[in-house]
Amino acid sequence: MIEGPTRRLRVGMVGMGMIFEETYRPALEKLHRRGFWTPQTGHVAVELTAVATRTGIRAEKYRQQAGDRIGPFVSVTEPDAVRKLLEVGVDVVCVASPDDRHYPAARLALAMGKHVLLEKPSVLRLQELDDLLQLAQDNGALAKVVYHKLFDPDHKRLRTLVADHVLRHVNNGYCSLLEPKQISQKQFAEWISGRNPGSYVAVHYVKLIDFTFFHGTATRLARITATGQRGLVGEVHGPTWDSVQLRIVYVYPDGREAAFDIHTSWVNPDNFPGYVEQEVQFRFDNAVWNAHQRKRGVEVTIEGKTPTEYKITPNHHYNACFLEPWGERSQRGYGIEAIERFFEEVAYVEFGGPPQERAHRLAEMRALAYNDLSADRHTVAVVHALEEILRRHLAGQSDAVVYVNHPRGGLVLAVPGREELEVLYEPRV
Ligand SMILES: NC(=O)c1ccc[n+]([C@@H]2O[C@H](COP(=O)([O-])OP(=O)(O)OC[C@H]3O[C@@H](n4cnc5c(N)ncnc54)[C@H](O)[C@@H]3O)[C@@H](O)[C@H]2O)c1
């Protein structure tokens, strides 16, 4: 029996592509079925109320497929889709449109005081980040980013061991995330022109490194370099990148440095045994940590089905469909947990206590550095630098370096062989 009045959150969804299908859809369907309950908020109902997409085709397809797994929702399309979505009346907006379209959507939603959840990369420039933070502040809304890798039990354990000083003083490491060709050539074909796989997925690892090893410490992000390859997704001299190799360097207060190489690509074979290939290695003063995202014990081969329909080494921790021991069908994993947690944070602000204490609850939720936009400065700084370094490369100026909090500015770009420095972002990062 549900005690007390049921509270309701109306959700607006911007973008219904791959990530909607993998995480938002299962989260919203489960929330439609049962809402959630916390001691502070009581029962909260969450309903998908409106969706904004470019053409509306995916929305209609979903409506047909979902049947009663989801409630009635309004579908709006471009032009001006986000404004139309806001006019329907929502409390929360989830932005899962292509990377370079997050900023205008989030801007409109925050300006109207809606809580916003952004897919990564949140935005592509620090100036955009500042603007969104100001709007969130002025309008009393939460602005959060999805970093589901921080919910991965292996990464939680890594952070626990770092926090407990079992793993001491990280010196360097590498991360790699390789996606199949179908991502660049089919799934993202509409918006891939001019984009790169680094801004899109290296951010997962930039955030993991920044949050796990350096958040709340005096160690500073110091410089960013990158290079990449072209010629498969687009023209060899064009603006669309096949692969990107990014390096970020931190400096400890005593002058020791830590460097991380993050390799990303979206032109790998479609018949990967596990679809996405991801691994990390971190080396400490006293330890080495190796992790593979999908080689966690399960290996399965099914005639005619693996590795396309089913994966040979699946990551069931991220997201999988289960028949629960009590007979229920479910879809769960840390990818979905990250979305559900956001709704709990919003509900805590809105319903978690007396209205006169809302500002206090809002401040409490904003202080959560794992997902708050205010704690996304380093990640956005790296994306901003990467985008600019690749742009220079395109213009024949390869191997540029971006310095963070340089005497000349917050983000300062230097091109080898050229004396003048360019300030990309003036304030301190
Ligand atoms: N968290 C993760 O691990 C993860 C994984 C994949 C993608 N992403 C991020 O999610 C976002 C979307 O990626 P995807 O893989 O779902 O892409 P996708 O190409 O599969 O889908 C994009 C969706 O956005 C819609 N769209 C395009 N322009 C729009 C506009 N102007 N207004 C409203 N909707 C618009 C399209 O109609 C489509 O439904 C990207 O930012 C991507 O980086 C995150």
The ligand as an SDF file (V2000), in Angstrom:
LIG
                    3D

 44 48  0  0  0  0  0  0  0  0999 V2000
   26.1170    7.3600  -22.1270 N   0  0  0  0  0  0  0  0  0  0  0  0
   26.6150    6.6640  -23.1510 C   0  0  0  0  0  0  0  0  0  0  0  0
   27.3660    5.7050  -22.9970 O   0  0  0  0  0  0  0  0  0  0  0  0
   26.2510    7.0610  -24.5200 C   0  0  0  0  0  0  0  0  0  0  0  0
   26.2680    6.1160  -25.5430 C   0  0  0  0  0  0  0  0  0  0  0  0
   25.8880    6.5250  -26.8100 C   0  0  0  0  0  0  0  0  0  0  0  0
   25.5420    7.8360  -27.0400 C   0  0  0  0  0  0  0  0  0  0  0  0
   25.5920    8.7460  -26.0420 N   0  0  0  0  0  0  0  0  0  0  0  0
   25.2930   10.1660  -26.2780 C   0  0  0  0  0  0  0  0  0  0  0  0
   23.9040   10.3070  -26.4830 O   0  0  0  0  0  0  0  0  0  0  0  0
   23.6560   11.2980  -27.4670 C   0  0  0  0  0  0  0  0  0  0  0  0
   22.8180   10.6830  -28.5830 C   0  0  0  0  0  0  0  0  0  0  0  0
   23.5270    9.5960  -29.1160 O   0  0  0  0  0  0  0  0  0  0  0  0
   22.7800    8.3850  -29.7990 P   0  0  0  0  0  0  0  0  0  0  0  0
   23.7770    7.2990  -29.8360 O   0  0  0  0  0  0  0  0  0  0  0  0
   21.4860    8.1050  -29.1420 O   0  0  0  0  0  0  0  0  0  0  0  0
   22.5540    9.0340  -31.2600 O   0  0  0  0  0  0  0  0  0  0  0  0
   21.5530    8.6360  -32.4090 P   0  0  0  0  0  0  0  0  0  0  0  0
   22.0750    9.2040  -33.6630 O   0  0  0  0  0  0  0  0  0  0  0  0
   21.2430    7.1730  -32.3360 O   0  0  0  0  0  0  0  0  0  0  0  0
   20.1870    9.4160  -32.0230 O   0  0  0  0  0  0  0  0  0  0  0  0
   20.0870   10.8080  -32.0280 C   0  0  0  0  0  0  0  0  0  0  0  0
   18.6370   11.2130  -31.7490 C   0  0  0  0  0  0  0  0  0  0  0  0
   18.5730   12.6370  -31.6280 O   0  0  0  0  0  0  0  0  0  0  0  0
   17.4840   13.1310  -32.4240 C   0  0  0  0  0  0  0  0  0  0  0  0
   17.7770   14.4930  -32.8530 N   0  0  0  0  0  0  0  0  0  0  0  0
   18.6760   14.9070  -33.7740 C   0  0  0  0  0  0  0  0  0  0  0  0
   18.6720   16.2500  -33.8670 N   0  0  0  0  0  0  0  0  0  0  0  0
   17.7370   16.6870  -32.9760 C   0  0  0  0  0  0  0  0  0  0  0  0
   17.2670   17.9670  -32.6060 C   0  0  0  0  0  0  0  0  0  0  0  0
   17.7740   19.0690  -33.1430 N   0  0  0  0  0  0  0  0  0  0  0  0
   16.2830   18.0600  -31.6660 N   0  0  0  0  0  0  0  0  0  0  0  0
   15.7780   16.9370  -31.0940 C   0  0  0  0  0  0  0  0  0  0  0  0
   16.2080   15.6850  -31.4020 N   0  0  0  0  0  0  0  0  0  0  0  0
   17.1640   15.5660  -32.3350 C   0  0  0  0  0  0  0  0  0  0  0  0
   17.3470   12.1490  -33.5660 C   0  0  0  0  0  0  0  0  0  0  0  0
   16.0530   12.2340  -34.1070 O   0  0  0  0  0  0  0  0  0  0  0  0
   17.6460   10.8200  -32.8420 C   0  0  0  0  0  0  0  0  0  0  0  0
   16.4410   10.3660  -32.2410 O   0  0  0  0  0  0  0  0  0  0  0  0
   25.0290   11.7950  -27.9430 C   0  0  0  0  0  0  0  0  0  0  0  0
   25.3440   12.9510  -27.2550 O   0  0  0  0  0  0  0  0  0  0  0  0
   25.9580   10.6870  -27.5450 C   0  0  0  0  0  0  0  0  0  0  0  0
   27.2620   11.1550  -27.2660 O   0  0  0  0  0  0  0  0  0  0  0  0
   25.8920    8.3620  -24.7810 C   0  0  0  0  0  0  0  0  0  0  0  0
  1  2  1  0
  2  3  2  0
  2  4  1  0
  4  5  1  0
  4 44  2  0
  5  6  2  0
  6  7  1  0
  7  8  2  0
  8  9  1  0
  8 44  1  0
  9 10  1  0
  9 42  1  0
 10 11  1  0
 11 12  1  0
 11 40  1  0
 12 13  1  0
 13 14  1  0
 14 15  2  0
 14 16  1  0
 14 17  1  0
 17 18  1  0
 18 19  2  0
 18 20  1  0
 18 21  1  0
 21 22  1  0
 22 23  1  0
 23 24  1  0
 23 38  1  0
 24 25  1  0
 25 26  1  0
 25 36  1  0
 26 27  1  0
 26 35  1  0
 27 28  2  0
 28 29  1  0
 29 30  1  0
 29 35  2  0
 30 31  1  0
 30 32  2  0
 32 33  1  0
 33 34  2  0
 34 35  1  0
 36 37  1  0
 36 38  1  0
 38 39  1  0
 40 41  1  0
 40 42  1  0
 42 43  1  0
M  CHG  2   8   1  16  -1
M  END
$$$$
